[in-house]
Amino acid sequence: MILEMVKIRYGMVGGGEGAFIADVHRKGAMFDGLCELTAGCFSRRQDNNAATGHRLGLHDSRIYASYEEMAVSEAKREDGIDFVVVVTPNDSHYEIVKAFLLQGIPVMCDKPLALTLSQGEELAALSAERGLPCAVTYAYSGYPMIKQAREMIRRGDIGELRSVVAEYAQEGIANPTRKGTNWRTDPKIQGESFAVADIGTHIEHTVRYMTGLRISSLCAMFNGAGLDNGLETDAKLLVRYEGGPNGMYWCTKLAIGSKNRFVIRVQGSKGTLEWEQEQPNDLRVCLKGEPVRLYARGREPLYPEAAAFNRLPGGHAEGTYESFANLYRAYALAIGKWRSGLPPEELDFDYPSFEDGVHGLRFIDACLNSAKGNSSWVSLPCGADESMKAF
């Protein structure tokens, strides 16, 4: 339900001049006119911080020297921010997120939610205890054709699920083209995992979002080629899901020629669905005894839950910016209801939550434990389904 409401005010921590993903966040947030950037602490370097804030049109009083000052000050203001976006390196997520939660400010955090599972669980518990709607930016769930696949699976169009094969291949370590991301290969900042934590968790979340399948156990084989610090650059996983189906995941930073190749194939008793991130507007549908179909976003009639996230007519490509915009639209509407004290409905939770962030951290831990144990099978506790918790 679209609410008549004033703009949602948000702040940002991180994302100073030269930052890539922060700009995607800001552009995604402004698509629907629901969100307005009103405060920020963009960099530890005060020249960068001030320059970024001024470029984005913020008043000097809303450009903060530290995130601690920002959290306290914004919580006291009558026109304070309604939520904050955290787009800093991994090792700082926990402290920053916690500072805003303690001030009663909801948070949208880049993944991973925290550096360790215990930190992530603490943040999820704190947000639930305080009734704060919080999000983690697993943005692939924002693509309309991912939502169409989800509805087809939910409605039984491809029958009983049997297996999932997914890969996320990049060439970053083998053929680096972008500067400024060296912190991702520093274990002190990135954490104990590289390929799995950076892109493998996107597989875990997107597959779980599409299919509803939860991993019960997995085994992982790591390869650290290209780095000499113990972080894996390539991971191959076998997974077992609750209820019987199984799957195979591959995530790598070593695939020369693969820019951002994220592919998911879901096989059922009646058919198969296939989606590829570099062609995100199409969904390949293969039903038993029927010709192969290519569902094109904006052309074919989609289920309402997917069609609601279309933005352009068919033939006009939608991609990363639109997926972030869909995430921000869903989250902004949830924040609007929370702020107004209205009861939430199921569709109000169609964004990745802190619980999803905790699932991602459990997944990383299980992969690390398996790889360290000579690729032994490791159980993955799923926890309770808290996708419909009250604000």
Legacy VTK file of the C-alpha trace (Angstrom):
# vtk DataFile Version 3.0
C-alpha trace
ASCII
DATASET POLYDATA
POINTS 391 float
0.000 0.000 0.000
1.414 3.393 -1.018
1.100 5.907 1.792
0.481 9.631 1.506
3.426 10.903 3.485
6.143 13.491 3.711
9.594 12.537 2.522
11.592 10.116 4.614
14.726 11.844 5.903
17.887 9.769 5.875
21.535 10.181 6.699
24.646 8.421 5.430
27.844 7.275 7.115
30.647 6.667 4.608
30.418 7.316 0.890
32.806 10.214 0.518
34.289 11.404 -2.773
35.454 8.453 -4.870
33.218 5.843 -3.223
31.388 3.605 -5.713
28.503 1.869 -3.977
27.442 4.912 -1.923
26.579 6.761 -5.113
24.412 3.820 -6.203
22.643 4.004 -2.831
21.992 7.728 -3.136
20.669 7.482 -6.678
18.513 4.495 -5.796
17.077 6.326 -2.803
16.032 9.358 -4.878
14.229 7.451 -7.676
10.719 7.587 -6.239
10.946 10.889 -4.397
10.292 9.158 -1.068
13.698 9.744 0.544
15.735 12.887 1.122
19.378 12.956 2.232
19.564 15.447 5.103
22.670 14.527 7.132
25.941 12.707 6.811
29.414 11.815 8.012
31.032 10.797 4.744
34.717 10.402 5.516
37.277 10.430 8.321
39.136 12.998 6.217
37.368 16.238 7.051
38.184 17.887 3.719
36.551 14.971 1.886
33.687 14.918 4.378
32.902 18.608 3.936
33.323 18.540 0.147
30.957 15.585 -0.185
28.326 17.116 2.085
28.421 20.448 0.257
28.230 18.747 -3.147
25.143 16.905 -1.951
23.536 20.139 -0.779
23.703 19.593 2.985
23.869 22.441 5.488
27.099 22.695 7.498
25.182 21.845 10.678
24.197 18.457 9.230
27.714 17.481 8.081
29.172 15.719 11.110
32.798 15.129 12.024
32.029 11.702 13.507
29.258 9.126 13.345
28.973 9.224 17.164
28.174 12.945 17.063
25.759 12.376 14.207
23.808 9.638 16.012
23.373 11.648 19.201
22.591 14.952 17.480
20.118 13.554 14.958
18.233 11.648 17.672
17.671 14.927 19.546
16.393 16.926 16.573
12.675 17.274 15.882
13.543 17.035 12.187
16.147 14.294 12.724
16.754 11.508 10.252
14.287 8.620 10.026
17.027 6.121 9.164
20.739 5.997 8.406
22.626 4.229 5.614
25.997 2.682 6.510
28.363 2.310 3.527
31.759 1.980 5.211
34.328 -0.861 5.109
33.266 -4.077 6.841
35.232 -3.727 10.069
33.375 -0.557 11.088
29.781 -1.753 10.522
29.189 -3.117 14.017
30.214 0.006 15.950
28.399 2.403 13.617
25.167 0.396 13.402
25.075 -0.091 17.170
25.579 3.633 17.819
22.476 4.512 15.801
20.343 1.651 17.145
21.079 2.799 20.706
19.722 6.220 19.726
16.522 4.661 18.330
17.404 5.284 14.672
16.715 2.493 12.119
19.620 1.412 9.926
20.156 0.236 6.374
23.603 -1.385 6.294
25.694 -2.624 3.408
26.454 -6.318 3.693
27.940 -7.923 5.639
25.955 -6.694 8.630
29.043 -7.116 10.841
32.483 -8.659 10.824
31.517 -11.638 13.012
28.409 -13.713 13.633
28.232 -12.754 17.314
28.286 -9.067 16.377
25.528 -9.577 13.804
23.350 -11.487 16.256
23.771 -8.713 18.817
22.707 -6.061 16.301
19.683 -8.080 15.138
18.612 -8.653 18.747
19.033 -4.957 19.570
16.968 -3.829 16.563
14.203 -6.317 17.419
14.234 -5.334 21.098
13.786 -1.669 20.170
11.235 -2.365 17.428
13.339 -0.729 14.701
12.842 -1.774 11.053
16.349 -2.363 9.686
17.726 -3.551 6.360
20.823 -5.060 4.738
21.468 -4.290 1.075
21.247 -7.638 -0.651
19.919 -5.707 -3.622
19.456 -8.547 -6.122
16.101 -9.301 -4.492
14.981 -5.949 -5.925
15.005 -7.162 -9.546
11.455 -7.691 -10.899
12.378 -10.970 -12.608
13.767 -12.360 -9.348
10.402 -11.504 -7.805
8.617 -13.160 -10.746
10.691 -16.320 -10.245
9.831 -16.231 -6.553
6.105 -16.055 -7.283
6.285 -18.831 -9.895
8.010 -21.057 -7.350
5.584 -20.108 -4.569
2.591 -20.895 -6.797
3.990 -24.278 -7.842
4.533 -23.418 -11.515
7.725 -25.507 -11.692
6.531 -28.149 -9.235
8.446 -29.617 -6.331
11.929 -28.153 -6.050
14.763 -30.603 -6.679
18.049 -28.710 -7.031
19.701 -25.297 -7.425
22.889 -24.486 -9.322
24.276 -20.965 -8.959
27.492 -19.170 -9.783
28.852 -15.695 -9.174
32.012 -15.159 -11.186
34.168 -12.034 -11.315
37.678 -11.386 -12.617
38.709 -8.818 -10.000
41.852 -10.525 -8.682
42.942 -12.027 -11.995
42.364 -8.843 -13.988
41.904 -5.832 -11.668
40.323 -2.793 -13.333
39.214 -0.644 -10.411
41.315 1.203 -7.856
40.428 1.994 -4.291
39.168 -1.413 -3.160
42.369 -2.763 -1.578
40.725 -2.925 1.856
38.606 -5.836 0.588
41.702 -8.016 0.506
42.894 -6.986 3.977
41.683 -9.598 6.513
41.676 -7.016 9.318
39.077 -4.958 7.426
37.352 -7.493 5.189
37.181 -10.327 7.715
38.276 -13.966 7.434
36.519 -14.535 4.105
36.832 -12.756 0.764
34.991 -14.425 -2.138
32.262 -15.994 0.013
31.691 -12.883 2.137
31.795 -10.482 -0.798
29.752 -12.319 -3.453
28.929 -15.797 -2.139
26.498 -14.316 0.364
24.591 -12.784 -2.544
24.065 -16.320 -3.851
22.900 -17.513 -0.435
20.419 -14.662 0.038
19.057 -14.518 -3.518
18.503 -18.282 -3.710
16.785 -18.283 -0.313
14.659 -15.289 -1.341
13.634 -16.898 -4.651
13.005 -20.421 -3.464
12.342 -20.300 0.276
14.914 -23.094 0.624
17.086 -23.039 3.737
20.506 -24.668 3.836
20.763 -27.427 6.445
24.414 -28.345 5.756
27.208 -27.617 3.314
30.769 -28.480 2.403
33.198 -25.960 0.955
36.480 -26.132 -0.953
38.555 -22.932 -1.003
41.293 -21.705 -3.328
43.436 -18.721 -2.372
45.211 -18.149 -5.697
46.103 -14.528 -6.359
46.483 -13.592 -2.682
49.094 -14.576 -0.123
47.229 -13.649 3.057
44.984 -16.672 3.581
41.784 -15.193 2.141
39.983 -17.359 -0.407
39.533 -16.032 -3.937
37.509 -19.004 -5.189
35.006 -21.246 -3.402
33.050 -24.290 -4.548
30.175 -25.428 -2.333
27.819 -28.366 -2.130
24.667 -27.628 -0.149
21.797 -29.638 1.291
18.500 -27.893 1.939
15.899 -28.647 4.553
13.326 -31.008 3.090
15.587 -32.907 0.683
16.692 -30.772 -2.306
20.377 -30.079 -2.869
22.489 -27.544 -4.699
25.886 -26.399 -5.893
27.334 -22.872 -5.601
30.496 -21.397 -7.101
31.833 -17.938 -6.326
35.154 -16.680 -7.624
37.265 -13.584 -8.139
39.531 -15.411 -10.613
37.284 -15.865 -13.682
39.012 -13.960 -16.486
36.362 -12.600 -18.835
33.584 -12.566 -16.237
32.702 -9.026 -15.238
29.806 -9.711 -12.882
28.346 -13.045 -13.957
25.693 -14.063 -11.429
23.522 -16.945 -12.668
20.860 -18.968 -10.830
19.176 -22.131 -12.134
16.308 -23.627 -10.122
15.084 -27.070 -11.154
11.699 -28.493 -10.198
9.592 -31.534 -11.046
7.629 -29.563 -13.679
10.301 -27.254 -15.045
13.350 -25.024 -14.639
13.897 -21.296 -14.140
17.122 -19.527 -15.084
18.144 -15.911 -14.400
21.394 -14.093 -15.192
22.353 -10.771 -13.619
24.015 -9.409 -16.760
20.671 -9.944 -18.567
18.439 -9.103 -15.601
15.300 -8.222 -17.550
14.813 -11.792 -18.800
13.767 -15.004 -17.089
14.211 -18.300 -18.944
11.314 -20.651 -18.223
11.435 -24.289 -19.274
8.271 -26.268 -18.467
7.977 -29.994 -19.097
6.511 -30.782 -22.526
6.367 -27.113 -23.601
8.621 -24.874 -25.727
11.273 -22.903 -23.854
9.987 -19.415 -23.022
11.840 -16.190 -22.392
9.850 -13.954 -20.082
10.831 -10.332 -20.766
10.266 -7.734 -18.068
7.835 -5.107 -19.263
6.392 -7.313 -22.012
5.001 -10.545 -20.604
2.242 -10.368 -17.985
3.969 -10.922 -14.640
2.460 -11.855 -11.313
1.335 -8.693 -9.430
4.037 -9.069 -6.771
6.665 -8.751 -9.534
4.867 -6.341 -11.877
4.612 -3.782 -9.059
8.389 -3.287 -9.303
8.527 -2.631 -13.071
9.694 0.875 -13.895
10.064 1.083 -17.686
8.277 -0.432 -20.709
9.744 -3.556 -22.278
12.897 -3.035 -24.309
14.188 -0.330 -21.961
16.779 -1.969 -19.735
16.536 -1.843 -15.967
19.451 -2.858 -13.800
21.458 -2.098 -10.674
20.154 1.411 -9.980
16.564 0.224 -10.301
17.144 -2.761 -8.030
18.477 -0.432 -5.323
15.538 1.901 -5.976
13.113 -0.981 -5.441
14.833 -1.858 -2.174
14.679 1.768 -1.010
11.028 2.117 -2.021
10.018 -0.938 -0.012
12.114 0.149 2.966
10.918 3.771 2.866
7.282 2.643 2.881
8.019 0.384 5.848
9.711 3.288 7.663
6.696 5.466 6.873
4.343 2.953 8.486
6.644 2.521 11.466
6.872 6.275 11.950
3.065 6.575 11.736
2.427 3.681 14.134
0.489 1.699 11.510
0.461 -2.126 11.689
2.706 -3.795 9.091
1.515 -6.237 6.429
3.434 -9.033 4.694
4.442 -6.943 1.683
5.902 -4.311 4.012
8.802 -6.717 4.637
9.878 -7.170 1.016
13.400 -5.962 1.743
16.401 -7.817 3.229
16.313 -7.518 7.015
18.921 -7.786 9.752
17.816 -11.419 10.112
18.901 -11.913 6.492
22.206 -10.310 7.439
22.607 -12.818 10.281
21.797 -15.692 7.897
24.603 -14.408 5.659
27.073 -14.402 8.557
26.064 -17.940 9.558
26.634 -18.986 5.952
30.131 -17.435 5.928
31.019 -19.147 9.222
29.826 -22.533 7.957
31.891 -22.176 4.771
34.998 -21.214 6.753
34.549 -24.111 9.194
34.065 -26.594 6.353
37.090 -25.385 4.384
39.284 -25.453 7.508
38.045 -28.992 8.191
39.226 -30.421 4.872
35.878 -29.720 3.168
33.889 -31.631 5.776
30.101 -31.320 5.942
29.038 -28.609 8.398
25.546 -27.991 9.730
24.053 -24.553 9.204
21.516 -23.586 11.885
18.800 -21.578 10.191
17.098 -20.063 13.227
13.455 -19.101 13.394
11.656 -17.488 10.475
11.322 -13.888 11.625
10.337 -12.365 8.283
7.006 -11.236 9.775
8.092 -9.620 13.020
6.351 -6.472 14.187
8.065 -3.099 13.935
LINES 1 392
391 0 1 2 3 4 5 6 7 8 9 10 11 12 13 14 15 16 17 18 19 20 21 22 23 24 25 26 27 28 29 30 31 32 33 34 35 36 37 38 39 40 41 42 43 44 45 46 47 48 49 50 51 52 53 54 55 56 57 58 59 60 61 62 63 64 65 66 67 68 69 70 71 72 73 74 75 76 77 78 79 80 81 82 83 84 85 86 87 88 89 90 91 92 93 94 95 96 97 98 99 100 101 102 103 104 105 106 107 108 109 110 111 112 113 114 115 116 117 118 119 120 121 122 123 124 125 126 127 128 129 130 131 132 133 134 135 136 137 138 139 140 141 142 143 144 145 146 147 148 149 150 151 152 153 154 155 156 157 158 159 160 161 162 163 164 165 166 167 168 169 170 171 172 173 174 175 176 177 178 179 180 181 182 183 184 185 186 187 188 189 190 191 192 193 194 195 196 197 198 199 200 201 202 203 204 205 206 207 208 209 210 211 212 213 214 215 216 217 218 219 220 221 222 223 224 225 226 227 228 229 230 231 232 233 234 235 236 237 238 239 240 241 242 243 244 245 246 247 248 249 250 251 252 253 254 255 256 257 258 259 260 261 262 263 264 265 266 267 268 269 270 271 272 273 274 275 276 277 278 279 280 281 282 283 284 285 286 287 288 289 290 291 292 293 294 295 296 297 298 299 300 301 302 303 304 305 306 307 308 309 310 311 312 313 314 315 316 317 318 319 320 321 322 323 324 325 326 327 328 329 330 331 332 333 334 335 336 337 338 339 340 341 342 343 344 345 346 347 348 349 350 351 352 353 354 355 356 357 358 359 360 361 362 363 364 365 366 367 368 369 370 371 372 373 374 375 376 377 378 379 380 381 382 383 384 385 386 387 388 389 390
